Amino acid sequence: GAVVSQHPSRVICKSGTSVKIECRSLDFQATTMFWYRQFPKQSLMLMATSNEGSKATYEQGVEKDKFLINHASLTLSTLTVTSAHPEDSSFYICSAKKGLRYEQYFGPGTRLTVT
Amino acid sequence: ELKVEQNPLFLSMQEGKNYTIYCNYSTTSDRLYWYRQDPGKSLESLFVLLSNGAVKQEGRLMASLDTKARLSTLHITAAVHDLSATYFCAVDIPDSNYQLIWGAGTKLIIKP
């Protein structure tokens, strides 16, 4: 149990377009999902915490109007990168947790390349 | 400031050797996580250490936790090439929905 999927696994988009990344908990209800980005050879950077049914909490320095997060159901959160630019190219990873438990279950990641 | 520091950041070693990766943290969290990441892949959970003195072992990897010293170690015994990966430690913040604070990662290369 505790499987998290992400779609797409890879996406290439043109500069100025928007791209949506989905994060799904397949076999459990995820009250909280976290969105991370990871640059090459670096650690994970938390972008935002998403609680079902409420607005996401963004970390300092993350533009909430650029990285739109929606957690509309207990099994789905989406990250939309709006007006993408090459500097948004990165590996985006989501994780999900159940209720008040501490364990996070990680998705397989989405490689975004903006040309 | 909440910080997690790993060392070394890069480690190249021969198969068959033993080595230890260190993880120091500045918070009062009593939960310490170790993850493995292969190139181009997401994170694989290795261990969650929940209390002072906790020791967990899986194959050639053994993790321990000293909450008084705020130190965790990941020990590799008789390394094999398949253990080549980047290893991250992290601690969580209970009051922030168990948000994780990450170390920088240790890139481990094991040469045949």
Contacts between the chains, C-beta under 8 A, distances in Angstrom:
chain1	res1	chain2	res2	distance
A	32	B	97	5.5
A	34	B	99	7.2
A	34	B	100	7.8
A	41	B	107	7.7
A	42	B	104	7.6
A	42	B	105	7.7
A	43	B	88	6.5
A	43	B	102	4.6
A	43	B	103	6.7
A	43	B	104	5.1
A	43	B	105	5.2
A	44	B	43	7.8
A	44	B	88	7.4
A	44	B	100	7.9
A	44	B	102	5.2
A	46	B	99	6.5
A	46	B	100	7.4
A	49	B	96	7.8
A	49	B	97	6.1
A	49	B	99	6.5
A	51	B	97	7.8
A	93	B	42	5.5
A	93	B	43	7.1
A	97	B	97	7.7
A	97	B	98	6.7
A	101	B	98	8.0
A	102	B	31	6.2
A	102	B	92	5.9
A	102	B	94	7.5
A	102	B	98	4.2
A	103	B	45	8.0
A	103	B	48	7.1
A	104	B	98	7.2
A	104	B	100	6.7
A	106	B	42	5.1
A	106	B	43	4.6
A	106	B	45	7.6
A	107	B	42	6.2
A	108	B	41	7.2
A	108	B	42	4.7
A	109	B	41	7.0
A	109	B	42	4.2
A	111	B	40	7.5
